[in-house]
Amino acid sequence: MLMSLAGIVFGVGFFISTQAQLSGYQELFIETILGTDGAIRIEDRIQDSYVFVAASTSKGDNTNFFIADEKNRRFVEGVEHPETVIESIMELQNVEAASPVIKGSIQLQSPLRKDSGQVYGINVDDHIAVSALEDQIQLGSIVDFRMAPMGIIMGHKMAARLDVSVGESIIIRAVDQQRRFTIAAIYETGVSEIDKTRVFMHMSAARSLLKKPHGVTFIQVSVFDRNHALIDAEMIERVANHFTAPWQEREKSWMQLFKTLKLSAAITVSTIIIVSGLGMFSTLFMIVMDKTREIAILRSMGYTRNDISNIFLWQGVIVLFWGTILGCVLGALITYGISRLPMPLSGIFATEYFQVKSTVWHYVQAVVAAVVIVMIASLAPARRAARLVPGDVIRGTAT
Amino acid sequence: MESNSERIALECRDLHKHLGEGEMRVHVLRGVNLKLYRGEVSAIVGPSGCGKSTLLYLLGLLDRQDSGQILVRGEEVPADQDEAHTRVRGEHIGFVFQFHFLLPEFSAAENVMLPMRKLGRLSEKEMEARACSLLSDVGLGEKTHRLPSQLSGGEQQRVAIARSLANLPSVLLADEPTGNLDVKNSLMVFDSLTQLAKEKGQAVLIVTHNPDLADKCDRILRMQDGQFID
């Protein structure tokens, strides 16, 4: 029974710690994408096409009834009137801030090398409110950028490829013109794709470079409750009549991957609890076989089948009680220990240490798994004990 | 003055019981009728396999008859109701078996308290006092806190007798209660059993192979091929 108890303890502990690790990395990933691309993006304007519906009283094509034909929607690229859209979405309770952005393809030329990338024209204060750009700056500062009308903020991978640093100037080409810009700051998001392609510059400079005097490419929105972003996006789409992309939809495949990994880890670690449950099942079964005389004598004294069954279920409950308590403590300790381990990583996010995030649900899930398995393991022997016919047992022991 | 019917603690009518399956099926009890009276000690004797123990287990509601009736204190106990069997066993029937069947993890007093705990009519202190009193009655007043393993075979069986009397049952059923003891201990156990039962007005039925013990009983019932032959 001690082995079964140990199995439950380790099973519950590992369950909690593996779930905490996966949740930690998932959380870091979400924080990274919210810090770079925001919770919601408002992109192209929706242009509904309408179909006429003929009423029974209509004569020929003369009808005043028409409905929006969602299947044949068209999109007009960009946000033509960002101020109006921002004004309307700021009315929503969960919307925290919004930043209009102009985006376009560019060619960058340093004294030694050339590279291509994407320019993001921003209003610096607006964009800081919807992203973690200020915190992501490694060299230079947001103040330097604010003070330099022809300044840019460049990803650290791009800077390394172009072999340039803060204070140096580069030439940026777009459409049919080129301008010289000064590198005001270098950032690192941890997302390789962003760090090697994205260049931030002031909105006015981007408008001039890309020859886009009106409108923006998209509006980046931050929200107070990120889990509400899906509903907010739907409301924004209706209110502003623009296509919206909440982070849950943009990163759907990654979210599904994390979900699958969590499920897979839960199943794998649960096998430890299942094996312990099997051990417990066989131990209890052996006890029932060994204690048939005692069971029979208790029955002869007036103890009911339920009383007998409860004796064995209680043994399961005791193992379950200590197994889950010690398992939860072990899980918390392992989780804490892992969070102190160095694990430098970058690519889809950047971190120096193992990421963990414990929630009550991890503990609840582990305990529920243990309860289900231990109760199943205890129930069969308990039922077997309860079914024993005292007369048969005592007759079998008599000479 | 108590009438004869009021003195009946347990009665069975036309009891039939088969044991085994298929070709091995044996008609063990063939229409047994019996009345046990309060304050009377009866002995069932007969050759091995004649159905003595089977009858005892049926009367003690530890098994089910194929047909026939069992009445405890004038009330029929339905053969197919396990809950009723369990309740009647706990309240009205005490058992002493060939082996003491004491729970080795519990002391003598705790073993005696087990039936009382189930019945739940006494407080913890009352149960303890009653267990000690019963153990004193069987001569074990000094050994109430000993574990079964710290008692001799005769003492263990006397603890089992005290346990069987714990809930003041109407009927005491004993299956070879001295079968595992030497002559001296057999007499001591038998005397304890019969004396206490008589004092408390219980009907006692003993299955035994020992003719000397049977002769000491108020009534001897001889059994052969699943029937009483007298």
Chai-1 contact restraints between the chains, C-beta under 6 A:
chainA,res_idxA,chainB,res_idxB,connection_type,confidence,min_distance_angstrom,max_distance_angstrom,comment,restraint_id
A,R293,B,F101,contact,1.0,0.0,6.0,A-B,restraint_1
A,E294,B,L103,contact,1.0,0.0,6.0,A-B,restraint_2
A,I297,B,F101,contact,1.0,0.0,6.0,A-B,restraint_3
A,S300,B,L62,contact,1.0,0.0,6.0,A-B,restraint_4
A,S300,B,F95,contact,1.0,0.0,6.0,A-B,restraint_5
A,M301,B,L114,contact,1.0,0.0,6.0,A-B,restraint_6
A,M301,B,P115,contact,1.0,0.0,6.0,A-B,restraint_7
A,M301,B,K118,contact,1.0,0.0,6.0,A-B,restraint_8
A,G302,B,T86,contact,1.0,0.0,6.0,A-B,restraint_9
A,G302,B,R89,contact,1.0,0.0,6.0,A-B,restraint_10
A,G302,B,G90,contact,1.0,0.0,6.0,A-B,restraint_11
A,G302,B,K118,contact,1.0,0.0,6.0,A-B,restraint_12
A,Y303,B,K118,contact,1.0,0.0,6.0,A-B,restraint_13
A,T304,B,T86,contact,1.0,0.0,6.0,A-B,restraint_14
A,P390,B,L62,contact,1.0,0.0,6.0,A-B,restraint_15
A,G391,B,Y57,contact,1.0,0.0,6.0,A-B,restraint_16
A,G391,B,L62,contact,1.0,0.0,6.0,A-B,restraint_17
A,G391,B,D63,contact,1.0,0.0,6.0,A-B,restraint_18
A,A398,B,Q98,contact,1.0,0.0,6.0,A-B,restraint_19
